[in-house]
Structure formats: structure tokens, C-alpha cells
Amino acid sequence: MPTVLRIGPYRFHFYAFGIPGMTTLVLEQEPRAARIETQNNRLVVYLTDGRALSVPLEWYPRLAFATPEERANYKLFREGYAIYWPDLDEDLHVPGLLAGRRSMESQRSLNQWKEAMLQRRQDPNPEPWGEVLPADPSDSGSFED
């Protein structure tokens, strides 16, 4: 039998599975982003239910390194479940933001990305992120041997 906590229109269900101190949070409504902006070195995500979530940009180094124009170019996916910045090749998931998950990118990877970004900013018509490979005509698309 779950423990239920009611806050406004939300009900949070907590289940214990026999491990002392362990519970699971189940949301009846997934949090979704309606729009985002940056304010004073913070990422502010406005949710569809009227809440606003604010996290430090330093948690996401690609966003911190980005220009205001690059940060302003974002797309919402899966009805606001995910946020993608095509100019930065960065994506975040709203549940991860709510859980306080920071970027897990290694310093080596971030440094390589920064070098590529500096080159992209100098190119007036940069290619999309990632290498586009031509289709292999011998590939049938089947995973069978």
C-alpha cells in the first residue's frame, strides 16, 4: 500500500519495497517545459503547470559557454519533456533538471567541444553537428545474419 502525498493537483505515491529507507516516487503528471530563458547566469525553465525551475548555468558547461543567441535557439521535444539546443548539440530532460542532475560530460569531451564551437562560430555556414555518412547500398537495413 503506497503512502500518498497530495499537493495541489498532484498526488505523489511512495512505495517501500522491503529495503529500509528506500522509497520510489511516482508522479501522476510528468513535468513538461513550456518555455525557457536564462537570467543572471541561471537557466529558468517554466513548466506547463505554472511552476518555474531555476538552476545554475555552471551545472551545464555547454550552456554556460554559449552565447545568448545560441542559448535562445532551443527546441522542446516530446511535448516539453526534453529541451534541445541544436547550435550546442546539448539536450536536457525536465525530470533530470527537477532531480538536480548536473552535466556528466568529461572535461576532455568538453574541451574538444569548445574547440569545435570556436571553429563553428568563425564559419558563416556551419554544418549540422555530427558526421553525415552516405547510405551504403549494400546495407539491407536488416539485423539478421
Number of C-alpha atoms within 10 A of each C-alpha: 7 12 12 13 11 9 8 6 8 11 15 17 17 17 15 14 10 8 7 7 7 10 15 12 13 13 12 11 11 11 18 22 25 17 16 20 14 18 11 8 12 17 21 18 22 17 18 15 12 9 11 14 16 16 17 17 19 15 16 19 18 22 22 17 15 15 11 12 9 14 21 14 12 19 14 19 14 9 12 18 18 17 22 17 18 15 19 20 12 14 18 17 18 21 15 13 14 13 8 11 14 16 13 9 11 8 10 9 9 13 11 10 15 17 10 12 18 10 11 16 11 9 10 7 8 12 10 11 12 7 7 8 6 6 7 8 7 6 8 8 8 6 6 5 3
